[in-house]
Amino acid sequence: MTRTFIALEMNEVQQHHLAEVIRRMSARLPGVRWVNPAGIHLTLAFLGELTDEQLGGVKHAVESAARQSKPFSYRLSRLGSFGSPRQPRVIWMGIDEPTGALSHLHRVLNHELDRRGFEVNKRPFSPHLTLARVRDPLSADELQQLQTILAGRQEGLVATDSYVVAHLYVMKSELSRDGAQYTCMQSYTLQ
């Protein structure tokens, strides 16, 4: 069984920028569990534990979705959080892709997975990069720091560069005490 998801990988420039964002924010929010910037990716579908046979079906679905999608660019948009403002669960960096190509890729991928019998997430697509997971309640000071960051102009935290997406990846996730380790099992070029 292989713990599997489909994602867009980050390039080195983007990983470096996100590492700097995490470094700066972790100084203000030391009680938060920050992710390793090298493992940051934009997840399009999480499929869970799959057999080798199921994995073959996923690869066919991803290959078909890649053939139906064109390369595109996006920008990092803003910092945000999931969960209540008083008890956030995730701190994330948003994605701005105004042409609709990312949403199209997500829809096509879900369609290809669904027609092969895989369960797909029916919630609205909210593209983001997870920067931190908040396991324990934040202190009053940390909560105030986070709200100040999220409500502010976020200068220096959000890059103005655009990032090109030309590949779709089938990824393996292996959980360990040191956190998840991600390995690309297959890459497909967007046509």
C-alpha positions as CSV (number, residue, x, y, z in Angstrom):
1,M,0.0,0.0,0.0
2,T,1.3,3.4,-0.9
3,R,0.1,6.7,0.6
4,T,-0.5,8.7,-2.5
5,F,-1.4,12.3,-3.5
6,I,-1.2,14.4,-6.7
7,A,0.5,17.7,-6.5
8,L,2.4,20.5,-8.2
9,E,6.0,20.8,-6.9
10,M,7.6,24.1,-5.9
11,N,10.8,25.3,-7.6
12,E,13.9,26.2,-5.7
13,V,13.3,30.0,-5.8
14,Q,9.8,29.5,-4.4
15,Q,11.1,27.1,-1.7
16,H,13.7,29.6,-0.7
17,H,11.1,32.4,-0.4
18,L,8.8,30.2,1.6
19,A,11.7,29.2,3.9
20,E,12.3,32.9,4.6
21,V,8.6,33.5,5.3
22,I,8.6,30.6,7.7
23,R,11.8,31.8,9.4
24,R,10.4,35.3,9.9
25,M,7.0,34.0,11.1
26,S,8.4,31.4,13.4
27,A,10.3,34.1,15.3
28,R,6.9,35.6,16.1
29,L,5.0,32.3,16.6
30,P,7.4,29.9,18.3
31,G,4.7,27.5,19.5
32,V,3.6,26.7,16.0
33,R,4.7,23.5,14.1
34,W,6.2,24.8,10.8
35,V,6.6,22.6,7.8
36,N,9.9,21.8,6.1
37,P,10.0,24.2,3.1
38,A,11.6,21.5,0.9
39,G,8.4,19.4,1.3
40,I,5.9,22.2,0.4
41,H,3.7,21.4,-2.5
42,L,0.3,22.3,-3.9
43,T,-1.9,19.3,-3.4
44,L,-4.6,18.8,-6.0
45,A,-5.9,15.4,-4.7
46,F,-5.1,13.2,-1.7
47,L,-5.9,9.6,-2.4
48,G,-4.7,7.8,0.8
49,E,-3.4,4.3,0.8
50,L,-3.5,2.6,-2.6
51,T,-2.6,-0.8,-3.9
52,D,-0.3,-1.2,-6.9
53,E,-3.3,-1.8,-9.1
54,Q,-5.0,1.3,-7.9
55,L,-1.8,3.3,-8.4
56,G,-1.7,2.2,-12.0
57,G,-5.2,3.7,-12.4
58,V,-4.2,6.9,-10.8
59,K,-1.2,7.3,-13.1
60,H,-3.5,6.8,-16.1
61,A,-5.9,9.5,-14.7
62,V,-3.0,11.9,-14.1
63,E,-1.5,11.3,-17.6
64,S,-4.9,12.0,-19.1
65,A,-5.4,15.2,-17.1
66,A,-2.0,16.5,-18.0
67,R,-2.7,15.9,-21.7
68,Q,-5.9,18.1,-21.3
69,S,-4.2,21.0,-19.5
70,K,-1.7,23.7,-20.6
71,P,1.3,25.1,-18.6
72,F,0.4,28.2,-16.6
73,S,1.9,30.7,-14.1
74,Y,0.7,31.7,-10.7
75,R,1.8,34.1,-7.9
76,L,1.7,33.8,-4.1
77,S,-1.2,35.9,-3.0
78,R,-1.5,36.3,0.8
79,L,-1.2,34.6,4.1
80,G,-4.2,33.1,5.8
81,S,-5.4,30.4,8.2
82,F,-8.0,27.7,8.4
83,G,-10.0,27.1,11.5
84,S,-11.6,29.8,13.7
85,P,-9.7,33.1,14.2
86,R,-9.4,32.1,17.9
87,Q,-8.2,28.6,17.2
88,P,-6.5,28.3,13.8
89,R,-5.5,24.9,12.6
90,V,-3.4,25.7,9.6
91,I,-1.4,28.7,8.4
92,W,-1.2,28.9,4.6
93,M,0.1,30.9,1.7
94,G,-2.6,31.5,-1.0
95,I,-2.2,31.1,-4.7
96,D,-3.3,33.7,-7.3
97,E,-3.9,32.2,-10.8
98,P,-6.3,34.6,-12.6
99,T,-6.6,32.7,-16.0
100,G,-8.5,29.7,-14.5
101,A,-5.9,27.2,-15.7
102,L,-5.3,25.9,-12.2
103,S,-9.0,25.4,-11.6
104,H,-9.3,23.8,-15.0
105,L,-6.5,21.3,-14.1
106,H,-8.1,20.5,-10.8
107,R,-11.5,19.9,-12.4
108,V,-10.1,17.7,-15.2
109,L,-8.0,15.7,-12.7
110,N,-11.0,15.1,-10.4
111,H,-13.1,14.1,-13.5
112,E,-10.4,11.6,-14.6
113,L,-10.0,10.2,-11.1
114,D,-13.8,10.0,-10.5
115,R,-14.4,8.1,-13.8
116,R,-11.8,5.5,-12.7
117,G,-13.7,5.0,-9.4
118,F,-11.5,7.1,-7.0
119,E,-13.2,9.2,-4.4
120,V,-12.6,12.9,-5.0
121,N,-13.0,15.8,-2.7
122,K,-16.3,17.6,-3.5
123,R,-15.5,20.7,-1.5
124,P,-14.7,23.9,-3.5
125,F,-11.0,24.0,-4.5
126,S,-9.0,26.4,-2.4
127,P,-5.4,26.4,-3.7
128,H,-2.9,27.0,-0.9
129,L,0.5,26.0,0.4
130,T,0.5,24.8,4.0
131,L,3.2,26.6,6.0
132,A,2.3,25.4,9.5
133,R,-0.1,23.2,11.5
134,V,-1.3,24.4,14.8
135,R,-1.7,21.5,17.2
136,D,-2.0,23.2,20.5
137,P,-3.9,26.4,21.3
138,L,-1.8,29.5,20.7
139,S,-1.0,31.8,23.6
140,A,-2.8,35.1,23.8
141,D,0.4,36.8,22.6
142,E,0.9,34.4,19.7
143,L,-2.8,34.7,18.7
144,Q,-2.4,38.5,18.6
145,Q,0.8,38.2,16.6
146,L,-0.9,35.9,14.0
147,Q,-3.9,38.2,13.7
148,T,-1.6,41.2,13.2
149,I,0.3,39.4,10.5
150,L,-2.8,38.2,8.7
151,A,-4.5,41.6,8.9
152,G,-1.4,43.6,7.9
153,R,0.1,44.3,4.5
154,Q,2.4,41.3,4.6
155,E,5.2,43.1,2.9
156,G,8.2,40.9,2.3
157,L,6.2,37.8,3.1
158,V,4.4,37.6,-0.3
159,A,6.6,37.4,-3.3
160,T,5.8,39.2,-6.5
161,D,7.5,36.6,-8.8
162,S,5.3,34.3,-10.8
163,Y,6.0,30.6,-10.9
164,V,5.5,28.4,-14.0
165,V,3.7,25.1,-13.7
166,A,4.6,22.6,-16.4
167,H,4.3,19.2,-14.6
168,L,1.9,17.3,-12.6
169,Y,3.3,14.8,-10.0
170,V,2.1,11.6,-8.5
171,M,3.6,11.6,-5.0
172,K,4.2,9.1,-2.3
173,S,4.0,10.2,1.4
174,E,5.8,8.2,4.1
175,L,5.1,9.2,7.7
176,S,7.9,9.1,10.3
177,R,8.7,10.6,13.6
178,D,10.5,13.4,11.9
179,G,7.4,14.3,9.7
180,A,6.3,13.2,6.3
181,Q,8.8,12.4,3.6
182,Y,7.6,13.0,0.0
183,T,8.9,11.2,-3.1
184,C,7.8,11.8,-6.7
185,M,6.8,8.5,-8.2
186,Q,5.8,9.9,-11.7
187,S,5.9,13.2,-13.4
188,Y,3.6,14.2,-16.3
189,T,4.1,17.2,-18.6
190,L,1.2,19.5,-19.1
191,Q,0.4,19.8,-22.8
